[in-house]
Amino acid sequence: MSPPLPSDAQLDALREVANIGCGHGANALARMMGGRVDLSIPEVRLTSTQEGPALLGDDGPAIAVRLGMTGELRGALVLLLPPHDGEALESVLVRGQPASPEERESALAEAANIIASACLSAIGRLTGWRLLPTVPRLERGPVRPVLADVLGEVDSGPGPVVVLAVYFTATAPTALGGRMLLVLERGSTQALLARLGL
């Protein structure tokens, strides 16, 4: 039997969790860039391994960095950038200096690790849980196979996978944008809501 879907109050709480976590992640990115990063209003999507990739993204190319979660929350954090934006961010991170492709990718993966750490630390302070990211994995290619793989790894039983999604934009020192996704196992979502008194 599938667990019940979240109520409106629970969906609002999940949006606030995304706003707090991704807000701290965006602040971390802003510090690394030396500029400002703005976030969209968070979205909560309930989806499945089969339907999620089409729901969450087109099939265009992207640079994706994904990290798992350790602690009381189980799931993944994914940083998605269009190729041009990802390359622009890599250039900012290496301070415009000549760098090999491996060095640029390493800088982007480390930035994603810092963003994820800030995000999970903020959620940890909200819940009293100790949450940490796993080692980042960077991939280049179509979005949907990456999302299908992430959803397949997170999916663990009946009920939908919960995805908290925000768009971010930076205007300085260079204009770029992308998305942060928090993909949560259904059981972890229930534990999170219970921790928040919902």
N, C-alpha and C positions, 0 to 999 in steps of 0.2 A: 504494500500500500504506500502510495506517495505521501510525503508530508504535506501539510496545508501550505498554500501560498502565503507570502507575507501580507499582513494587513497594511492599510494606508499609513498608520502610525509607524509600523516597522520599516516601510519603504522610506519614510521621511528620516528615520534614524540612520538607515544605511546611507542615504544621501549625505547626511551630516558627517558620518564617519569618513566617507570619500572626500568631502570638502576639507575636513581637518587633516587627514593623511596626505592627500594630494597637494593641499595648500603648503604643508611643510616641505613636501618634495619639490614643489615649484620654487619655494624660497631658496632651497639648496641649489637648484639649477641657476637661479638668478645670481646667487653669490659666485658660482663658478664662472658665469658669463660676464659678470660685472654689469648687469643691466636689470631690466624688469621683465617678469614673466606673469602673465595673466591667465586665469582659469575660467572655463565655462562653468555653468551650473551643472553639477554632477547628474548623471543619468544612472538608473538602476535597470538592468536588463535581466530577465529570467529566460534562460535559453538552454539548449541541449547541444551535445557534441555535433549532431547532424545539422541543426539549423543555425547554430551560433556563428560560424564563419561568414555566411551570407548576411546575417543580421548585423554583425559588428563591423564589417568592412567590405569595400569593393575588392576586386581581384587585381588591383594595380600593384606595382612593385613597392617595396618598403624596406627600411632598415628596422629590424626588431631586436630588442634586447629583452630577454625574459629571465626572471629570477623566481625561484621557489620561495616558500616561507617556512620557517621553523618556529616552533612554539605552539600555542593553543590554536592559532589560525592555520588552516591548511589551504593552500591554493597557490596562486602565482601572481606576480606583478609583471606587466608587459609595458615597455616603452616602445611606441610605434612612431616612426617618422618617415615621411616621403623621402626618396633618395636625395633630392636636392637639399632638403632641410637637414637631413642627417649629415650630409657632407659639410654643410655650413656650420653645424654644431661641432663637428670634428675639428674644423679649421679654428674655431674660437677656442676650443679646449687645448689645442697645441700652440695657441697664441700666434697663429699665422706663420709659424716656423716650418721649414721643410721637414717632412716626416714620412716615413714609409707607410704603406697601407696597414701593416701590422701595428705600428705605433698609433696610427689614427684610430683603428678599431679598439685597441687597448684603452685609449683615452675615453672613448665613448662608453665602453663597457664599465670602466671605473666610475664614470659620471652616473650611469644608470644605477650602479651599486650604491653610490652616495644618495641619490634620489630615493631609492627604495628603502635605504636605512632610515632616512629622515621620515619618510611616510610611515613605516612600520613602528618607529619609535614614538611618533605622535599617537598612533592608534594604541600602542602599548601603554602610554601614559593615560589615555582615556579609559582603558579597561583594567589596568593593573597587570597586564600580561607582558612577558618578555618575548618580543618578536624580532626575528632577524631574517635577512634575506640569505639565500644560498648564492653560490658562485654564478655570476651572470653568463648568459649564452647569447652571443650576437649572431644574427642571421640576416642575409640579404635575399630578397626574392618576393614572389607574390604573397600578399597578406593572408589569404584564406588558408593555405596549407599550414602556415605558422599558427594561426588561431585554432585550426582543427586539432593540431598537435597539442597545444596548450589545454584546450577544453577536454581532450581525451585523457590527458594526464590528471586533470583535476576531477573529472567526473568519477563519482564513487557511490553509485547506488541510485535508488529511486529519487524522483524529484529533479527540478531544474538546477542547473549551475547558475549562480548569481554573479553577474558582472557589474562592477561599479566603474563607470567610464567618465573621463573628463578630457576636454580638449585644452591644450595650452598654447599660448602664443607669446613670443618674445619680439620686442621691437628694437632692442639695442643690446650689444653693439652691432648685431645683424638681425634682420627679420627672419623668423622661422617659426614653425609650429609642428604640433604632433598630438599624440594622445597618450594618456596613462590609463591602463586597465588594471583593476584589481579583480581577479577571478577567484571566487571562493567556493570551496566545496559546500554542498548543501548542509552537511552536519556542522561545519564550522560557522556557517551563517546563523544557524539556530543557536549555537553556543554564544556567538557574539551578541545576538539580540537578547538572550537570557542574561548575559553579563550586563547589558544596558538596562535591565529591568523590564524588557519587553517580550 
